[in-house]
């Protein structure tokens, strides 16, 4: 019901805008004709013509400004919605980390921005005995475990400082405790 009312209001607003625009466009034609019919002198006709033309141009300008603002608001809403859809399409809904499509896009962007002689490391991991967690405690607990692991790894990797130029890097989380990675975990640098 709400959308019907909103749609009706939009149609009414559009009709009013068209009516005012038409009146503004016709006024510079009708006003001088009325003054001629009323037998005004040429100076009076010129003044009426000028004032009606300026008034009509002002009204049309205001209408265009109104329509332009409305279009800009709608474009901003559309852009925000499109960004949200793109984020949803590129992000795993459970873990809130990039899915395959999102990772492909991020890697492509990094490859375009990186020097040709850059070296890369890809991190892939398997949570050992995860099936047992799901089987024993249920999928809700398993989902929380996956989300916690993803969050801990993301937090840790975000805090790893960039290596010195030319260094080979290593960063890891303690295998026995995810909590150590939340505190920063160990990391090291060495030059080849």
N, C-alpha and C positions, 0 to 999 in steps of 0.2 A: 504494500500500500504506500509506503514511504516513497519508493521510487516513482510511482505513478504521480504523486503530488509534486515531487521535484521535477519530473518531466513536464507536467502541466505548467508549472511556474516558468520553466525554461521556455516553453512555447509562448506563453504570454509575454515574457520579456522580449522574445524575438519579434513578436507581432508589434509591440510598442516601439521597438527600435526601428523596424521597417517603416512604420507609420510616421514617426518623427523624422526619419531620414527622407522619406518621400515628400513630406510637407516642407522640409528645409530645401529640398531640391526644386520644388515647384514655386516657392515663395518669390525668388528673384524674377520669375516670369510673370506671375499673377499680380504682384504689387505694382509694377509699372503699367500693366494693362488697366488696373483699377484706377490709377491716377490719370491715365489718358481718358478713360471713360468719364471720370469726374471733371474733366476739362481743366486739369492743372496746367500751369505753365511749364516750360522746359526745365527750369531750375528745380522746381518741386519734383518733377519726374526723375531728374538726375539724382537728387538727394534720396528719394525713396528707393530707387534702383540700387544706389550704393549701400545704403543701410540694410536693405533686404539681402543683398549679396554677401555683405560682411556677416550679418546675422546667420544666414544659411551656412556659410563656410565655417563659422564658429560651432554651430550645432553639429554639422557633419564631422568636424574635427573632434569634438567631444565624444560623439558616437564611435568614431574610429578608435579613440583612446580607450574607451570602455571595452570594445570588442578585442582590441589588442591585449589589454590586461587580462581579460578572461581567457584568451588563447594562451597567454604566457603561463597563467595558473594551471590550466589544463595540461600544458606541455610539461611543466614541472612535476605534476602528479603522475603523468605518464612515464617520465624519465625515472622517477623514484620507484614506481611499480616495476618497470623493466629491470632496474638495478636489483631489486629484491628477487625477482624471478631468476635473474642470472646467478645471484648468490645462492639461491636455493638449488639451482641446477648443478652448481659446481661444488657444493658442500654436502658432506655426509650429515644427515639430520641428527643422528645419534651422537656422534663424536665431535661434530662441529669443526672438522678438519677437511681439507680439500679431498674430494673424491677423485676418481681417475680422470674425469673430464677437467676438473679444477686443477689437478696436478699437471696435466698436459698443458693447460693454458699458462700456468705459472712458470713451468720449465721453458716453454717457448719464449715467454717474455724475458726470462733471465738469459737465455741463449742469445737473444737479439741484443741485449744490453752488455753482455760480457765480451771481453777481448777474445780473439780467436784461439789463443794458446791457453785458455783457462782450463783448469782441471775440475772435475765434478765428482761428487760422491752422492750416491742415492742410498737412502736409509729404508730398508724394508725389515719388518720384524714380524715374528710369530709369537703370540702369547701361548707359552707352553701349557698344556693340559687344560686349555680353555673349555673344551667340550665337557670335561668333568664338572667345571663350575656351572655350566648351563644345566647339565643333567642332575646335579646334586641340589643346587640352590634355585634353579629356575631361570628363565630368560630375563626377567626383570633385574635380577642380581647380575647376571652376565652382561646386560646392557650397561649397568652402572660401572662394572669393572672396565669394560671397553672405554667408556667415557672418561673414567679416571685415568687410565693409562694414556689415552690420547691427550688429555689435559696436562698431565705431568710432563710428557715428552714435549709438547708444544711450549709449555712454560720454560722448560730447561733449554730447549734449542733457541728460544727467543732471547735468553739471557747470555748465551755464549758470545763473548766479545769477538769482534772481527780479528783475524790473525794478522800478524805483521806481514808486510809485503814479502812475497816469495816463500813464505813458510808453508809447510805441510801441516795440516791440523788433524787433531783427533779429539773427539768429544764423546763422552759416554755417560751412561747412567749406571749406578750401582745395580747389579743384577739381583741383589738380595733386598733392596729397599728402594721403592719408588720415591719415598720421602727425601732421600738424599739428593735426588735430582731436583726437587723443588727448592732446596737450599742452594742450588747452583751446581752441585755435583763436581767431580773432577774434570779437568781438561788440561791439555798440554799442547805445546807447540815445539816443533823442531825444524831445523833447516836441512834440506837434503844435501 
